[in-house]
Amino acid sequence: MDMRRKKAIVEAAIESEYERQALGIMNTEQALKLEDSDGLVFSHPDKEAGATDQFVDQEQLRRLVQ
């Protein structure tokens, strides 16, 4: 895993059909350790956490940082 991406900062959120509720900011290593949950998404690791509207699910995040 690329060390830069492993420590990239992402925003975690719960996404529903109607809204996205921010949960917090963490690095990708922490994000991948979270229990998978319906609607759990993360900001794209190449984008600025908290400022982007590009989100991926946990499996997509795992593929992006491996």
C-alpha positions in Angstrom: 0.0 0.0 0.0 1.3 3.4 -0.9 2.2 5.1 2.4 0.9 8.5 1.2 -2.5 7.0 0.4 -2.6 4.9 3.5 -2.4 8.0 5.6 -4.6 10.2 3.3 -7.2 12.0 5.2 -10.9 11.3 4.3 -14.2 12.4 5.6 -16.5 9.6 6.8 -20.3 10.1 6.3 -23.6 8.2 6.3 -25.4 8.7 3.0 -29.1 8.2 2.5 -31.3 8.8 -0.5 -31.9 12.4 0.8 -28.8 13.6 2.5 -25.2 12.9 3.6 -24.5 13.3 7.3 -20.8 13.9 8.1 -19.4 11.7 10.9 -15.8 12.8 11.1 -12.3 13.0 9.6 -9.8 10.2 9.7 -7.0 8.6 7.8 -7.7 5.9 5.3 -6.2 3.2 7.5 -8.7 4.1 10.2 -11.5 4.3 7.7 -10.9 0.7 6.5 -11.0 -0.6 10.1 -14.6 0.6 10.6 -17.3 -1.9 10.6 -19.0 -1.8 7.2 -22.4 -0.3 7.4 -25.2 0.5 4.9 -24.7 4.0 3.6 -21.2 4.5 5.0 -19.1 6.4 2.5 -15.8 8.2 2.5 -14.5 11.2 0.6 -12.2 10.2 -2.3 -8.6 10.0 -0.9 -7.2 12.1 -3.7 -9.6 15.0 -2.9 -9.7 17.4 0.0 -11.6 15.9 3.0 -14.5 18.1 4.0 -14.5 20.1 0.7 -15.3 17.5 -1.9 -18.6 16.0 -3.1 -16.8 12.9 -4.5 -17.5 9.9 -2.1 -16.8 6.2 -2.4 -17.9 3.2 -0.4 -15.6 1.2 1.8 -14.8 -1.4 -0.8 -14.0 1.2 -3.4 -11.8 3.0 -0.8 -9.9 -0.3 -0.1 -9.2 -0.7 -3.9 -8.0 2.9 -4.2 -5.4 2.7 -1.4 -4.1 -0.8 -2.1 
